[in-house]
Amino acid sequence: MEDSVLISNRHAGRYQLNLARSDMPREGAFPPMNSVARKYVARLPENMHVLIVDDDPYFRSLLKVMLQQAGLPDGEFLEAEDSGEAVRICQREPVELVFCDLNLPVLRSKNGLEIIRELRMLSADVPMYMVTADASEALIERVRAVGATGHILKPINLRILKRILVAGFLQNLEPIIWQPASP
């Protein structure tokens, strides 16, 4: 039985990702002694630099913990609470993934759309996700127009973060072959 996820992104178009594939028959013991099970896992970069842009320190902490649980236990998390700080971080350090809140304080920061537009000029290939509670079609179109990789609704779900990590780093997918031990 396969566990598959349909993923759509602006670089690869629409494709199906089989997260786990088993060549084993359905009946009998798991795993049958004469079978080989194959699992495909994403090899995420070690010490991956992730930028989290949000004015709420509690949300930044929550997102860090969730990303660690989703597959980035050794990630280096960079935090920015406004647009100026986000741009400065991206100018001085390589960033491999960005999560940006849409609504930041107007008096001291640009909004998330403007931040992603600015960061996209610095890093054209970095996956950037807009995080917001707004799911309107108009906003989703504006998020796409500024070059965001995707739109994530609050409250964030751990399963969604896992899918984002797998989809964003699909090129690192490698087969892992499990063979039963000899009796």
GROMACS elastic network, one bead per residue, 0.5 to 0.9 nm:
[ bonds ]
;  ai    aj funct       b0    kb
    1    20     6  0.84207   500
    1    21     6  0.67594   500
    1    22     6  0.63042   500
    1    23     6  0.82789   500
    1    24     6  0.85481   500
    1    25     6  0.89986   500
    1    26     6  0.79595   500
    2    18     6  0.66062   500
    2    19     6  0.75792   500
    2    20     6  0.59011   500
    2    21     6  0.51398   500
    2    22     6  0.69028   500
    3    17     6  0.86918   500
    3    18     6  0.59810   500
    3    19     6  0.57799   500
    3    20     6  0.56547   500
    3    21     6  0.71889   500
    4    16     6  0.68046   500
    4    17     6  0.56422   500
    4    19     6  0.56679   500
    4    20     6  0.74104   500
    4    21     6  0.89106   500
    5    15     6  0.88613   500
    5    16     6  0.60772   500
    5    17     6  0.54441   500
    5    18     6  0.65402   500
    5    19     6  0.72784   500
    5   163     6  0.81071   500
    6    14     6  0.73696   500
    6    15     6  0.62443   500
    6    17     6  0.62894   500
    6    18     6  0.87582   500
    7    13     6  0.83365   500
    7    14     6  0.59792   500
    7    15     6  0.59106   500
    7    16     6  0.62728   500
    7    17     6  0.70690   500
    7   163     6  0.84593   500
    7   167     6  0.70087   500
    8    11     6  0.86592   500
    8    12     6  0.73440   500
    8    13     6  0.56110   500
    8    15     6  0.65748   500
    8    16     6  0.86811   500
    8   167     6  0.87201   500
    9    12     6  0.58805   500
    9    13     6  0.54820   500
    9    14     6  0.66653   500
    9    15     6  0.89186   500
    9   149     6  0.66828   500
    9   150     6  0.75673   500
    9   167     6  0.83764   500
    9   168     6  0.88756   500
   10    13     6  0.57764   500
   10    14     6  0.85804   500
   10   144     6  0.89103   500
   10   147     6  0.89177   500
   10   149     6  0.67312   500
   10   150     6  0.88141   500
   11   149     6  0.87373   500
   12    15     6  0.75415   500
   17    20     6  0.89520   500
   17   167     6  0.82249   500
   17   170     6  0.87876   500
   18    21     6  0.66747   500
   18    40     6  0.79356   500
   19    39     6  0.74298   500
   19    40     6  0.61464   500
   19    41     6  0.72672   500
   19   166     6  0.87413   500
   20    38     6  0.73298   500
   20    39     6  0.50721   500
   20    40     6  0.59109   500
   20    41     6  0.81361   500
   21    37     6  0.74718   500
   21    38     6  0.59030   500
   21    39     6  0.58437   500
   21    40     6  0.75381   500
   22    25     6  0.84352   500
   22    36     6  0.80095   500
   22    37     6  0.52164   500
   22    38     6  0.58051   500
   22    39     6  0.73172   500
   23    35     6  0.72098   500
   23    36     6  0.67293   500
   23    37     6  0.58777   500
   23    38     6  0.72552   500
   24    27     6  0.86428   500
   24    30     6  0.82266   500
   24    31     6  0.71648   500
   24    32     6  0.71000   500
   24    35     6  0.60609   500
   24    36     6  0.72502   500
   24    37     6  0.67652   500
   25    28     6  0.74225   500
   25    32     6  0.80798   500
   25    35     6  0.86535   500
   26    29     6  0.88435   500
   26    30     6  0.87666   500
   27    30     6  0.84945   500
   28    31     6  0.80939   500
   28    32     6  0.67555   500
   29    32     6  0.53696   500
   29    33     6  0.83102   500
   30    33     6  0.83690   500
   31    34     6  0.83797   500
   31    35     6  0.69601   500
   31    36     6  0.82407   500
   31    37     6  0.77809   500
   31   180     6  0.78447   500
   32    35     6  0.55663   500
   32    36     6  0.84255   500
   32   180     6  0.83969   500
   33    36     6  0.84320   500
   33   179     6  0.86405   500
   33   180     6  0.62731   500
   33   181     6  0.85033   500
   33   182     6  0.87461   500
   34   179     6  0.87338   500
   34   180     6  0.78754   500
   35   179     6  0.73481   500
   35   180     6  0.77445   500
   36   177     6  0.70797   500
   36   178     6  0.61038   500
   36   179     6  0.53305   500
   36   180     6  0.74613   500
   37   176     6  0.86700   500
   37   177     6  0.63062   500
   37   178     6  0.54670   500
   37   179     6  0.68879   500
   37   180     6  0.89652   500
   38   175     6  0.66926   500
   38   176     6  0.59742   500
   38   178     6  0.62818   500
   38   179     6  0.89278   500
   39   174     6  0.86432   500
   39   175     6  0.60325   500
   39   176     6  0.54117   500
   39   177     6  0.66480   500
   39   178     6  0.78904   500
   40   173     6  0.64455   500
   40   174     6  0.57825   500
   40   176     6  0.59383   500
   40   177     6  0.86351   500
   41   166     6  0.81966   500
   41   172     6  0.85067   500
   41   173     6  0.57925   500
   41   174     6  0.60824   500
   41   175     6  0.67972   500
   41   176     6  0.72322   500
   42   165     6  0.81320   500
   42   166     6  0.58183   500
   42   167     6  0.88453   500
   42   169     6  0.68616   500
   42   170     6  0.65731   500
   42   171     6  0.83426   500
   42   172     6  0.58270   500
   42   174     6  0.66892   500
   43    46     6  0.86567   500
   43   166     6  0.86514   500
   43   169     6  0.77252   500
   43   170     6  0.85894   500
   43   172     6  0.54739   500
   43   173     6  0.62200   500
   43   174     6  0.72575   500
   44    48     6  0.77153   500
   44    71     6  0.76926   500
   44    72     6  0.75223   500
   44   165     6  0.78196   500
   44   166     6  0.82257   500
   44   169     6  0.66732   500
   44   172     6  0.71228   500
   44   173     6  0.88995   500
   45    48     6  0.54833   500
   45    72     6  0.86468   500
   45    75     6  0.85500   500
   45   169     6  0.86748   500
   45   172     6  0.87755   500
   46    72     6  0.79892   500
   46    73     6  0.88827   500
   46    74     6  0.63680   500
   46    75     6  0.68200   500
   47    72     6  0.80673   500
   47    73     6  0.85572   500
   47    74     6  0.52170   500
   47    76     6  0.55812   500
   48    72     6  0.75175   500
   48    74     6  0.73213   500
   48    76     6  0.57902   500
   48    77     6  0.81078   500
   48    95     6  0.78058   500
   48    96     6  0.64854   500
   48    97     6  0.80673   500
   49    75     6  0.61171   500
   49    77     6  0.59427   500
   49    78     6  0.69969   500
   49    93     6  0.83955   500
   49    94     6  0.69592   500
   49    96     6  0.54502   500
   49    97     6  0.67487   500
   49    98     6  0.88251   500
   50    75     6  0.70005   500
   50    76     6  0.62195   500
   50    78     6  0.59420   500
   50    79     6  0.84061   500
   50    95     6  0.59565   500
   50    96     6  0.59949   500
   50    98     6  0.58012   500
   50    99     6  0.78458   500
   51    76     6  0.86200   500
   51    77     6  0.60154   500
   51    79     6  0.57880   500
   51    80     6  0.74125   500
   51    86     6  0.77129   500
   51    89     6  0.82231   500
   51    90     6  0.83538   500
   51    95     6  0.66157   500
   51    96     6  0.80157   500
   51    97     6  0.62805   500
   51    99     6  0.62892   500
   51   100     6  0.80866   500
   52    60     6  0.64704   500
   52    63     6  0.80432   500
   52    64     6  0.82442   500
   52    77     6  0.72256   500
   52    78     6  0.62296   500
   52    80     6  0.62617   500
   52    81     6  0.83432   500
   52    86     6  0.83749   500
   52    97     6  0.86566   500
   52    98     6  0.60145   500
   52   100     6  0.60035   500
   52   101     6  0.82855   500
   53    56     6  0.89930   500
   53    60     6  0.76708   500
   53    78     6  0.85620   500
   53    79     6  0.60261   500
   53    81     6  0.56045   500
   53    82     6  0.67416   500
   53    83     6  0.77960   500
   53    85     6  0.87447   500
   53    86     6  0.66128   500
   53    98     6  0.77247   500
   53    99     6  0.61833   500
   53   101     6  0.60523   500
   53   104     6  0.89505   500
   53   112     6  0.83827   500
   54    57     6  0.72847   500
   54    59     6  0.73342   500
   54    60     6  0.64594   500
   54    79     6  0.78236   500
   54    80     6  0.64545   500
   54    82     6  0.69578   500
   54    99     6  0.84033   500
   54   100     6  0.62781   500
   54   101     6  0.52100   500
   54   102     6  0.83287   500
   54   103     6  0.83152   500
   54   104     6  0.68863   500
   54   112     6  0.89625   500
   55    59     6  0.83484   500
   55    60     6  0.81925   500
   55    80     6  0.75464   500
   55    82     6  0.65245   500
   55   101     6  0.80068   500
   55   103     6  0.86102   500
   55   104     6  0.61115   500
   55   105     6  0.73955   500
   56    59     6  0.53960   500
   56    60     6  0.64545   500
   56    61     6  0.88634   500
   56    81     6  0.73131   500
   57    60     6  0.50573   500
   57    61     6  0.62261   500
   57    62     6  0.86262   500
   57    79     6  0.88950   500
   57    81     6  0.79223   500
   58    61     6  0.51295   500
   58    62     6  0.61424   500
   58    63     6  0.86132   500
   59    63     6  0.60458   500
   59    64     6  0.85202   500
   60    63     6  0.51996   500
   60    64     6  0.62073   500
   60    65     6  0.87780   500
   60    79     6  0.72695   500
   60    80     6  0.89411   500
   61    64     6  0.51389   500
   61    65     6  0.63587   500
   61    66     6  0.86870   500
   62    65     6  0.52592   500
   62    66     6  0.62026   500
   62    67     6  0.86402   500
   63    66     6  0.50218   500
   63    67     6  0.60357   500
   63    68     6  0.85346   500
   63   156     6  0.81037   500
   64    67     6  0.51684   500
   64    68     6  0.62159   500
   64    69     6  0.86821   500
   64    72     6  0.89946   500
   64    75     6  0.89068   500
   64    77     6  0.69278   500
   65    68     6  0.51128   500
   65    69     6  0.62799   500
   65    70     6  0.86005   500
   65    73     6  0.87316   500
   66    69     6  0.50206   500
   66    70     6  0.60247   500
   66    71     6  0.88217   500
   66    72     6  0.89139   500
   66   156     6  0.88267   500
   66   157     6  0.85216   500
   66   158     6  0.62697   500
   66   161     6  0.77363   500
   67    71     6  0.64097   500
   67    72     6  0.57311   500
   67    73     6  0.76266   500
   67    75     6  0.83923   500
   67   158     6  0.78770   500
   67   161     6  0.68092   500
   67   162     6  0.79964   500
   67   165     6  0.88701   500
   68    71     6  0.55358   500
   68    74     6  0.73929   500
   68    75     6  0.71883   500
   69    72     6  0.68091   500
   69    73     6  0.67675   500
   69   158     6  0.78542   500
   69   162     6  0.87186   500
   70    73     6  0.81354   500
   70   158     6  0.64647   500
   70   159     6  0.77084   500
   70   161     6  0.62676   500
   70   162     6  0.50332   500
   70   163     6  0.88205   500
   70   165     6  0.78362   500
   71    74     6  0.86504   500
   71    75     6  0.88555   500
   71   161     6  0.89646   500
   71   162     6  0.70405   500
   71   165     6  0.76742   500
   72    75     6  0.50627   500
   72    76     6  0.86857   500
   72   165     6  0.88281   500
   73    76     6  0.89544   500
   78    86     6  0.88891   500
   78    89     6  0.76993   500
   78    95     6  0.86738   500
   79    85     6  0.84424   500
   79    86     6  0.76996   500
   79    89     6  0.85550   500
   80    83     6  0.74817   500
   80    84     6  0.83427   500
   80    85     6  0.54109   500
   80    86     6  0.52321   500
   80    87     6  0.89235   500
   80    89     6  0.79661   500
   81    84     6  0.86776   500
   81    85     6  0.69105   500
   81    86     6  0.75792   500
   81   104     6  0.80138   500
   81   109     6  0.85184   500
   82    85     6  0.56198   500
   82    86     6  0.63803   500
   82    87     6  0.89618   500
   82   104     6  0.69147   500
   82   105     6  0.78741   500
   82   108     6  0.69529   500
   82   109     6  0.51293   500
   82   110     6  0.73544   500
   82   111     6  0.86846   500
   82   115     6  0.88524   500
   83    86     6  0.50670   500
   83    87     6  0.62763   500
   83    88     6  0.86583   500
   83   104     6  0.84869   500
   83   108     6  0.81869   500
   83   109     6  0.52045   500
   83   110     6  0.56770   500
   83   111     6  0.76376   500
   83   112     6  0.79768   500
   83   114     6  0.83852   500
   83   115     6  0.58259   500
   84    87     6  0.53345   500
   84    88     6  0.62478   500
   84    89     6  0.87160   500
   84   108     6  0.87045   500
   84   109     6  0.70524   500
   84   110     6  0.83363   500
   84   115     6  0.87341   500
   85    88     6  0.50855   500
   85    89     6  0.61800   500
   85    90     6  0.87120   500
   86    89     6  0.52591   500
   86    90     6  0.63658   500
   86    91     6  0.87312   500
   86   115     6  0.77905   500
   86   119     6  0.81217   500
   87    90     6  0.51659   500
   87    91     6  0.61682   500
   87    92     6  0.88159   500
   87   115     6  0.78558   500
   87   118     6  0.75728   500
   87   119     6  0.65337   500
   87   122     6  0.84817   500
   88    91     6  0.51156   500
   88    92     6  0.63762   500
   88    93     6  0.85945   500
   89    92     6  0.54239   500
   89    93     6  0.59054   500
   89    94     6  0.83580   500
   89    95     6  0.83228   500
   90    93     6  0.54190   500
   90    94     6  0.63005   500
   90    95     6  0.62699   500
   90   119     6  0.73563   500
   90   122     6  0.73706   500
   90   123     6  0.81111   500
   91    94     6  0.76927   500
   91   122     6  0.74149   500
   94   123     6  0.88502   500
   95    98     6  0.73846   500
   95   123     6  0.82777   500
   95   126     6  0.73307   500
   96   125     6  0.87021   500
   96   126     6  0.55690   500
   96   127     6  0.70533   500
   96   128     6  0.89594   500
   97   126     6  0.58579   500
   97   127     6  0.52254   500
   97   128     6  0.60972   500
   97   129     6  0.82701   500
   97   168     6  0.86788   500
   98   116     6  0.88690   500
   98   126     6  0.74184   500
   98   127     6  0.63199   500
   98   129     6  0.61319   500
   98   130     6  0.85200   500
   99   127     6  0.86753   500
   99   128     6  0.59287   500
   99   130     6  0.60619   500
   99   131     6  0.65820   500
   99   152     6  0.89850   500
  100   112     6  0.59974   500
  100   113     6  0.86817   500
  100   115     6  0.79371   500
  100   116     6  0.75806   500
  100   128     6  0.74791   500
  100   129     6  0.62052   500
  100   130     6  0.50489   500
  100   131     6  0.56885   500
  100   132     6  0.85753   500
  101   104     6  0.68338   500
  101   111     6  0.80241   500
  101   112     6  0.55965   500
  101   113     6  0.88536   500
  101   129     6  0.86181   500
  101   130     6  0.59025   500
  101   132     6  0.59607   500
  102   111     6  0.57952   500
  102   113     6  0.65110   500
  102   115     6  0.89502   500
  102   130     6  0.63151   500
  102   131     6  0.61368   500
  102   132     6  0.56829   500
  102   133     6  0.88578   500
  102   134     6  0.89231   500
  103   106     6  0.82132   500
  103   110     6  0.86965   500
  103   111     6  0.56578   500
  103   112     6  0.62791   500
  103   132     6  0.75617   500
  104   107     6  0.88975   500
  104   108     6  0.82762   500
  104   109     6  0.62890   500
  104   110     6  0.69138   500
  104   111     6  0.55055   500
  104   112     6  0.69587   500
  105   108     6  0.59492   500
  105   109     6  0.58075   500
  105   110     6  0.77362   500
  105   111     6  0.77566   500
  106   109     6  0.54044   500
  106   110     6  0.63671   500
  106   111     6  0.71610   500
  107   110     6  0.83611   500
  109   112     6  0.89890   500
  109   115     6  0.89017   500
  110   113     6  0.80556   500
  110   114     6  0.60140   500
  110   115     6  0.64412   500
  111   114     6  0.55373   500
  111   115     6  0.63677   500
  111   116     6  0.88965   500
  112   116     6  0.61565   500
  112   117     6  0.85466   500
  112   130     6  0.70423   500
  112   131     6  0.85550   500
  113   116     6  0.53134   500
  113   117     6  0.62429   500
  113   118     6  0.87090   500
  113   130     6  0.78693   500
  113   142     6  0.77023   500
  113   143     6  0.64932   500
  113   146     6  0.64806   500
  113   147     6  0.89800   500
  113   148     6  0.83997   500
  114   117     6  0.50380   500
  114   118     6  0.61854   500
  114   119     6  0.86028   500
  114   146     6  0.77535   500
  115   118     6  0.51066   500
  115   119     6  0.60411   500
  115   120     6  0.83982   500
  116   120     6  0.58092   500
  116   121     6  0.86322   500
  116   128     6  0.71849   500
  116   129     6  0.85349   500
  116   130     6  0.81205   500
  116   143     6  0.86985   500
  116   146     6  0.66702   500
  116   147     6  0.71267   500
  116   148     6  0.65893   500
  117   120     6  0.51850   500
  117   121     6  0.67216   500
  117   145     6  0.89966   500
  117   146     6  0.52201   500
  117   147     6  0.66475   500
  117   148     6  0.80822   500
  118   121     6  0.54190   500
  118   122     6  0.69532   500
  119   122     6  0.50969   500
  119   123     6  0.60799   500
  119   124     6  0.79767   500
  119   128     6  0.87956   500
  120   123     6  0.50585   500
  120   125     6  0.78429   500
  120   126     6  0.77568   500
  120   128     6  0.83305   500
  120   146     6  0.81792   500
  120   147     6  0.68461   500
  120   148     6  0.81567   500
  121   124     6  0.60820   500
  123   126     6  0.57601   500
  124   127     6  0.86453   500
  124   147     6  0.87859   500
  125   128     6  0.89258   500
  126   149     6  0.85207   500
  127   148     6  0.73778   500
  127   149     6  0.55234   500
  127   150     6  0.82142   500
  127   168     6  0.67568   500
  128   147     6  0.80700   500
  128   148     6  0.52011   500
  128   149     6  0.51507   500
  128   150     6  0.68615   500
  128   151     6  0.88866   500
  129   143     6  0.88648   500
  129   148     6  0.57389   500
  129   149     6  0.56136   500
  129   151     6  0.55733   500
  129   152     6  0.67099   500
  130   143     6  0.71033   500
  130   148     6  0.67073   500
  130   149     6  0.81079   500
  130   150     6  0.63516   500
  130   152     6  0.60228   500
  130   153     6  0.84503   500
  131   134     6  0.87735   500
  131   150     6  0.87963   500
  131   151     6  0.61078   500
  131   153     6  0.59303   500
  131   154     6  0.66523   500
  131   156     6  0.83759   500
  132   135     6  0.77943   500
  132   151     6  0.76656   500
  132   152     6  0.64540   500
  132   153     6  0.52464   500
  132   154     6  0.55094   500
  132   155     6  0.83913   500
  133   152     6  0.81277   500
  133   153     6  0.51075   500
  133   155     6  0.72652   500
  134   139     6  0.73692   500
  134   140     6  0.86964   500
  134   153     6  0.69753   500
  134   154     6  0.82117   500
  135   138     6  0.85313   500
  135   139     6  0.69888   500
  135   140     6  0.69332   500
  135   151     6  0.85510   500
  135   152     6  0.87934   500
  135   153     6  0.69386   500
  136   139     6  0.53957   500
  136   140     6  0.63862   500
  136   141     6  0.88169   500
  137   140     6  0.50634   500
  137   141     6  0.62250   500
  137   142     6  0.86799   500
  138   141     6  0.52641   500
  138   142     6  0.63606   500
  138   143     6  0.87402   500
  139   143     6  0.60744   500
  139   144     6  0.86071   500
  140   143     6  0.50261   500
  140   144     6  0.62810   500
  140   145     6  0.85982   500
  140   150     6  0.86093   500
  140   151     6  0.68895   500
  141   144     6  0.51343   500
  141   145     6  0.61031   500
  141   146     6  0.88732   500
  142   146     6  0.64144   500
  142   147     6  0.88757   500
  143   146     6  0.55546   500
  143   147     6  0.67695   500
  143   148     6  0.57356   500
  143   149     6  0.84588   500
  143   150     6  0.75748   500
  143   151     6  0.70841   500
  144   147     6  0.52862   500
  144   148     6  0.54572   500
  144   149     6  0.72326   500
  144   150     6  0.73131   500
  144   151     6  0.83928   500
  145   148     6  0.75286   500
  147   150     6  0.87199   500
  148   151     6  0.74823   500
  150   164     6  0.89867   500
  152   155     6  0.86768   500
  152   156     6  0.70652   500
  152   160     6  0.82713   500
  153   156     6  0.61588   500
  153   157     6  0.85980   500
  154   157     6  0.80359   500
  156   159     6  0.88210   500
  156   160     6  0.73759   500
  156   161     6  0.77503   500
  157   160     6  0.53373   500
  157   161     6  0.66053   500
  157   162     6  0.89671   500
  158   161     6  0.51254   500
  158   162     6  0.63379   500
  158   163     6  0.87689   500
  159   162     6  0.51492   500
  159   163     6  0.63374   500
  159   164     6  0.87125   500
  160   163     6  0.51064   500
  160   164     6  0.61902   500
  160   165     6  0.87188   500
  161   164     6  0.50249   500
  161   165     6  0.62567   500
  161   166     6  0.86873   500
  162   165     6  0.52007   500
  162   166     6  0.62677   500
  162   167     6  0.85750   500
  163   166     6  0.51190   500
  163   167     6  0.59326   500
  163   168     6  0.82935   500
  164   167     6  0.51149   500
  164   168     6  0.57673   500
  164   169     6  0.83847   500
  165   168     6  0.51756   500
  165   169     6  0.61291   500
  165   170     6  0.82462   500
  166   169     6  0.54128   500
  166   170     6  0.56434   500
  166   172     6  0.88917   500
  166   173     6  0.82502   500
  167   170     6  0.51414   500
  167   171     6  0.86744   500
  168   171     6  0.82074   500
  169   172     6  0.57854   500
  169   173     6  0.75206   500
  170   173     6  0.53546   500
  171   174     6  0.86510   500
  180   183     6  0.87012   500
